[in-house]
Amino acid sequence: MRLRSCLSRWRSWAWLMLCGVLAVAAARQLTQPLWGDSVIAMSIGGTYEYMRDHSTAPLAIWGHVGRPVWGGASRTDARLRFVDPQYGFETPPARFFTFTFKGNLVGNIRMSPQIEPLLIDDALKVVLELQAQWCAKGWRPLGTPLHPTIADTPEWRAYLRPGIRTGTTYWKAGDQYEVMLFIGRFADSRHPDQERYLITLELTKPWRFEGMEDVDEVPHPFPPPQPQKGAIPCQPLPS
């Protein structure tokens, strides 16, 4: 009798857990707009009100709106639509997408423009498409020896494959914005036998000053591949 009672309670808890999992999955699907991908429209220095009124993704806010420092995240997979008449660009959908505010203005955007860790072909495609957008919109790669633009070459693939080296590149939009792009090997427990990669973007106001580039001249134990002589610094958008 006691065993039957325990089994009955266990089944009840199992059903409750299953219903909870299904409810979370359903809620995530329902938060995806029926008209397409979710988008968060914002820019560094832009207002919270603009982001709220022009975004289709549901937002999760931490802290209190208008406080000295507060922030939030997307509650669903969403693209970043970086809004600027000259330097604007758009990313692929991102699962990790956070932002912070200083007062009422966007101070920092940090995201990973992918839904899951990607195979090297797909990861490099995302990186090259972003670099091509920035180039077309007037962003300038800082192109220092330790932080060159990233390319889909055998040298870059071999550089990233061991998992102990990462690619980091900095781009600047006049004196308004700066973006850091980072790509590195990622151990994905769902695909333990595959080489998967994670991309991270961080956008802020410019913070690297000219003299700082001299620091990059210090010898590095694993120097990244350098652009070939005569190569144009910005490649055209992929077809």
Steps between C-alpha positions, in 0.01 A plus 500: 500500500782737591682414175185570298460835674864593428465401135185708472674806645802443273274485193329822610832679536620362167187630327542839666862519386406398146221759489742764628755420229230506230364829633844664485556370146157620390553842658830538315332417171214739567739787567637470147303753290276343239632747238861372507821530698501703817707819482647734759558842345750710691829686485770612740377826648142429393210523744312224676173637361625468141610141558169411667286658227694367199582145614287191443676275753365481857746653746605396850619800703716482813541792735280808474449696179682832517735408785874580457571144380244240397442266210320209350492218249288356225251239620509322165739446211543838332703688243680821586401783268764761576329825408716774349450684167863442405635212707192279543516122458309185594610170655368145470261388776665474842407294804739688730418872474549750785528876532571756770389858543655804660208707611258481208759437226643174366859464619596147398370216282636148542375205299584177321352521146401134477240261642752229589875437469578476128717286278803683365348556153189662646689695766741654249208584271336700781827679579570588136146625441523728803841632396367562148202696636727714717735564210213599269361739762827680569630322808881483508689188613776598739703221342779481757743204480340321795144579393478479120178453309392136487497310172388157380843362418679173580727699732209639703329160523822340623550787747155458658473120491714406807267697729776682689507798263222743416442759233425854616451799274404861572303732273430869549222721360652848491506637853155356581518124553739212542434128464706205615443169322629182661495144360627193681459125533216390729447159661138416420381209713227424246761450226813376681659364181456818296700821479259772609568872531354790695491860377467797734432863415537794736402852394587814695618854459863510374746415775820393324718809467766540231797435728344174607581347161868507596424241767408258223861506380604291802594147379221248543558124547221421250488784245189485279519470120569831329332631182698435185690792355287692256174358635223756529406553869126465437352227286170542309180359645469123439259414220 
